[in-house]
Amino acid sequence: MKFTAAQIAGILEGEVVGNPEAEVFKLSKIEEGTEGSLTFLANPKYINYIYSTQASVTIVNNTFEPEQEITTTLIKVEDAYKSFSKLLEYYNQVKLMKSGIEQPSVISEGVTYGSDLYLGSFCYIGKNVIIGNNVKIYPNSFIGDNVTIGDDCVFFAGVRIYSETVIGNRCTIHSGTIIGSDGFGFAPQEDGTYVKVPQIGNVIIEDDVEIGACTTVDRATLGSTIIRKGVKLDNHIQVAHNVEIGENTVIAAQTGIAGTTKIGKNCLIGGQVGFAGHLVIGDGVKIQAQSGIGKNLEAGEVVQGSPAFNYGDFAKSFVHFRNLPKIVNDLEELKNKIK
């Protein structure tokens, strides 16, 4: 897709300084700008690049006045960073503006869907599925029986949604993610074998949730695994059966949450954090990366370590840990002197 400087200025309500017909078809950093690219200048540290960039169009703040000759066409706006972000969002919307049902694809009996559905090729939609308006389901995706999907959702290629799952409005699920797979439930027998416990619950995902690539959310044994509204999950996260994640909680990659743990709202959880099962994590908790959580946490706690404890105490302890060889040597010397 190509856009002129005038078109971009119209979207951003900005002023063109230079050639309004300058065309762009890609984005770049200002220091890596080439002909046909669009970039922006917001950080004063990069101001020198405005005079050497080969980008065709550059978004700048209204206050910017060049002190040397420039070749790039400027679009002056109130806030260059916010305007560039707005443009990225607009570009993404245009890129995802697809509709229609590609073939081959399978739509089973009893399916209902709203306006502007995009269904990519090689998709399978199970029986009695309900799909809202403006939903985009990219190729090679699977939607099981009796699934409900709200308006304005996007499922990228290769998403798997098992039966009975309920998904709210404006949710985004990235490629390779599996929603509603069986929880890890096996009953040990006297002979050392295991018998699978049927997992007959479901998954509920509320509005405005985004789930990264290759994440797994297991269905409940009974009842529901629940992802509350506004939650953001990174790539490669394991959410076990009957877990509940509170509103607007953000979890980074490679975190694993064992069954029936309840995480509060507005929590910030770093990468590679491990949760034991049946825990209760309060609202507003912050957990540093690679922590191991084996006990309940009160609202507002900040923890680190495995097993995790207060972040400030961890930082002090780490100073001593780094000096542990010297401390041991000093102790040995003292013991020898005492002897």
C-alpha positions, 0 to 999 in steps of 0.5 A, a space after each residue: 500500500 502506498 500513501 502520500 504525505 498529504 494523505 498521511 497529514 489528513 489522517 494525523 491532522 498535520 501540516 505538510 512542509 515539502 512535497 505533499 505528493 511524496 509517496 511512502 510504502 514502508 516504515 523505518 527508523 530515522 537513522 535507517 530511512 530510505 526512499 519510500 519510507 516513513 519515519 518520525 522524530 520525537 527524541 532530541 537525541 536523534 535530531 542529527 539524523 533528520 539532516 541525513 535520513 533518506 526517508 521520503 516523509 518524516 513526522 515531527 513536532 510542530 516546534 521543530 525548525 530545521 537548522 540545516 538543509 533537509 531532503 525529507 518531506 515533513 509532517 508537523 503535528 502536536 506530538 510526533 510520537 503519539 501521531 506515529 503510534 496512531 498511524 501504526 494503529 491505522 495501518 494495522 487496521 487497514 492491513 487487517 481489513 479483510 472480509 469474505 469466506 475463502 475456500 476450502 473451509 468448513 462451516 458446520 450446521 447451526 453456525 451463525 455469524 455477523 457482518 464482515 466476517 473474514 474466514 481464511 482458507 482451511 478453517 473449520 467452524 464446528 456446530 452451533 458456533 456463534 460469531 459476532 460482527 467484524 470477526 477475522 479468523 485467519 487460515 488453518 484455524 479451528 473453532 470447536 462446537 458450541 463456541 461463542 465469539 463476540 464482536 471485533 475479534 481477531 484470531 491469527 493463523 493456526 489458532 485452536 479454540 476447543 468446544 464450549 469456549 466463550 470469548 468476549 468482544 475485541 479479543 486478539 489471539 495470536 498464531 499457535 495458541 490453544 484455548 480450551 485444551 484438557 486440564 492436566 488431571 490424572 488420578 493415581 491408582 494402587 498399581 502405579 498407573 493413572 486414570 484420566 479425570 474428565 475435563 468437562 468445564 470450559 474457558 471464558 475470556 472476557 472483553 479486550 483480552 490479547 493472548 500471544 502466540 503459542 500460549 495454552 489456556 486449559 479448560 476447567 475440570 468443572 466450572 470455568 477457567 476465566 481470563 477477565 477483561 483487559 488481561 494481556 498474556 505474552 507468548 508461551 504461557 501455560 494457564 492451567 485448569 480452573 485458573 482465574 486471572 483478574 482484570 488488566 493483569 499483564 503476564 510476560 512470556 514463559 510463565 506457568 500457572 498451576 491449577 485453581 490459582 486465582 490471580 488478582 487484577 492489575 498485577 504485573 508478572 515477569 517472564 518465567 514465573 512459576 505458580 504452584 496450584 490453589 494459590 490466591 494472589 492479591 490485586 496489584 501484585 508485582 512479581 519479578 522475572 524467574 520467581 517461584 510463587 509457592 504461597 499466597 500473596 497479599 495485595 500490593 506485594 512486590 516479590 522476587 526469587 525462588 521461593 519468592 519473598 519481598 523484593 527489597 529484602 531480595 535485593 539486599 540478600 543478593 548483595 550478600 550472596 554475591 560476596 558469599 565466597 569471601 564471607 566463607 573465607 573470612 569465617 574460615 580465617 576467624 575459625 583458624 584464629 580462634 583455634 
